Amino acid sequence: MMRCIELAKNGLGTTYPNPLVGCVIVHEQKILGEGWHYQAGRPHAEVNAIKSVTQKKLLQEATLYVSLEPCSHFGKTPPCAHLIIEKGIKKVVIGSLDPNPLVAGKGIQKLKEAGCEVIVGVLQKECDTLNKRFFTFHRKKRPYVFLKWAESQDVFIAPKSRNEQKPVWITNSFSRQRVHKMRAEEQAILVGTQTVLMDNPSLTTRDWEGHSPLRVILDKNLRIPKTAHVFDETVPTLVFSEKAAENSSHVTYQVIDFSKDVATQILSVLYDKNIQSLMVEGGAQTLQTFIDENLWDEAFVFKGPVSFTEGIKAPTINGTLIHQDSLKEDQLFHFKNPES
């Protein structure tokens, strides 16, 4: 099953809104074939694994391992449970049950009705973690939320003043490349008004090969100029404001009430738009909003070697430190919300 999980991770960032799935077919302790789900609308992991088997006659004596329950419904592709039955595979080992109401136990039921031996829950915790975004989306009806910021040695995220409208780098190029890799793995990225006005960020994955996420901007009073990078036509942008505005080909405006729970409203809208994951990158007030409403799952805090003496204080977070890493002179602290 660990091999299934390893394979599934190859699809991170490309399978949305589908889950990450890996599949391995074994005969007499030898791998006959394996595969993973590459992209929504393309064949699922089980299909790719079966297709990779050269000795098809051995399938009837083989065991199929898959990290998530095989689907049993017709979507953009035919149901995998049907294919498994059709190929005569008599034993199926599953990691996680699928929380999607379209599947949710129906795939297992169909396999059992066809006479398959089905074992469920092998490395379930690891398989559930693999699809934390997908599971959170279906169970909590919101995207999985990552917080990310960089802070100085004296715990500021920005200096008190600056001379130019561009980022003041706290971390090195390796840390920035890590952030772009993280962006490529998620569906949406969010920043507040001040971050755009002060830094004029592009919020793309220009330092990493991969798809740039939907840009989500908080602009209560529509103060951000149309010349800002977030309004170029390279990536779609969603703007939350209190004032209605006309949509364009790449920019959509959404009115919310900024006097109420802002993070809750944002996640509700993103859920309706089928967004399963969100990276909140700043600024301090925006990050603190998600922290205060306890609507975050993981946080990545990069600490650089610089000091500002005074400036904008970094957010305050009470999370469980689960990992610490070094990127040359930078430090990366990875926190988990113990209540998520």
Buried (B, 14 or more C-beta within 10 A) or exposed (E): BBBBBBBBEBBBBBBBEBBBBBBBBBBEEEBBBBBBBBEBEBBBBBBBBBEBBEEEEBBEEBBBBBBBBBBBBEEEBBBBBBBBBEBBBBBBBBBBBBBBEEBBEBBBEBBEEBEBEBEBEBBBEBBBEBBBBBBBBBEBEBBBBBBBBBBBEEBBBBBEEEEEEEBBEBBBEEBBBBBBBBBBBBBBBBBBBBBBBBBBBBBBBEBBEBBBBBBBBBBBEBEBEEEBBBBBEBBBBBBBBEEEBEEEEEBBBBEBEBEEBBBBBBBBBBBEBEBBBBBBBBBBBBBBBBBBBEBBBBBBBBBBEBEBEEBBBBBEBEBEEEEEEEBEEBBBBBBBBEEB
